[in-house]
Amino acid sequence: MHLLLVLIFVLICAYWYLTRTHNYWVKQNVPTMPGCVPGFGHVLPSLLMRETLKDLADRAYRGFADSSVVGFYFMRKPMIVLRDPNLVKLVLQSDFASFRNGRKINEKADPLMAKNPFFIHDLKAWRNSRARVVSHLSAAILNASLIPRRAEDFFRNTLLGILKHRKRQSQTSKPNDFLQFVLDTNIQDDVESIIADVIIYHADVYETSSSTLAFFVNQLLRHSEEQEKIRQHVRDATRTNEGGQLTYEALKAMNYLEQAVYESLRLIPPVPALLQSCVQNTTLVSQDGLECRLCPGDGVLIPVLGLQNDPKHWDEPEAFRPERFGPEQLAKRHKYLFLAFGEGPRMCVGMRLGLLLSIGDGSQGIFCLR
C-alpha cells in the first residue's frame, strides 16, 4: 500500500514537472497550438521523424490565420511563432538586443562550426567573428551547414599542409587568392579561425548557391515562357557589354534574371524557418493589440516559408512571377515578408556573393535548357 502511494506521488510530481510550463501562453491569452504532449510539447512528431521543424512552423502559421502570434512548446520550453512582419522586424532588427542569439552549437562537438557567426552567442565574440569574415571578402559566409567529422578532418589536414607551404614562401611569390587574404588579415595567427573561415567560405557559399540554382532551374523548366524571356534578357545584357563577354558589369545589368532568382528563393527558401532566443525580459505588442511577455530562454520561431507564401501578402503566391521583385513592387511590400537571407545584424553577409554566383551560373546554364 505504501509503495503504491509513493508511486502515485512520484507520477504526480513527474506530471507536474513535465507540464508546469505548458500553461505559459494560456496565462497570456496567446493562441496556442493543440496537441501538447506532457514532456514533449508539440515536437513529438519531429522526434519520431514524422515532420520537420519547417512542417511545425507551417502548421502553426496556416492554422491561425487571424492571429499575429501562435504559442507552442519545444519539449518544456515555451516558444512563439510570429505571423506579423512588424513583429519579425522587431525581433530581427529593432529589438535585436533582446533577441540577439540564435541556435547554439556545442563547441566541443563541432569546434569549427562553433566559430560561425550564425551560432556564436557571446556578443563580443560574435562581433569580432562577423567583422573578421566580412573583411575577408565583403561577403563570405552563407546560412550554416553542419560539417561531418570526415569532411572536417579532410579540410583540417589539407589546409594545415597548405599553411606550412605558404609560410615557407617568400612575400613576392605568395599567390593572390582568398586563403592568402585570410592569412594576411589573421594577426593572431589563429589556425582554428583560419580553417573555420575557409570551410565557411567553401561549404556554405558554394553549397547554398548550388541548391539555390537547382531550385531556380526547376522553376524555369516548369515555366517555359519565363525561361525564354530570361534567355533573351541575358542575350541583351551580354550583347551590350564588351562584345558579348560575361563580365561583372554584364551580371549587374541582368536585373530580370536577379528578380527570377529572388522569386525562386521566395517559393523555396534555403532556410524555411529562423530560430531566435530571448535573452532579456521584453514584451511584443502586435497590431491586433495582443501583448506577449517573453523571458530569457523563451524561443521565437520565424516561419520564413509561411510569410513568403501567404496569400494575404502575395497575390497568387504559388505562381512564379519575377516581376514581384521589381522596384515598384519592392517599394509597396513590407521588407520583412522576404527573409531568404534573413534580416537585421545577423542576416547573411554573403548575400551578394551568393547571388552573384547564382546569377553567373544561371546566365550560362539557361542556354542549356529547352
Summary of the structure (lengths in Angstrom):
residues: 370
radius of gyration: 23.9
end to end distance: 78.8
largest distance: 93.4
contacts: 1103
relative contact order: 0.15
helix: 54%
strand: 9%
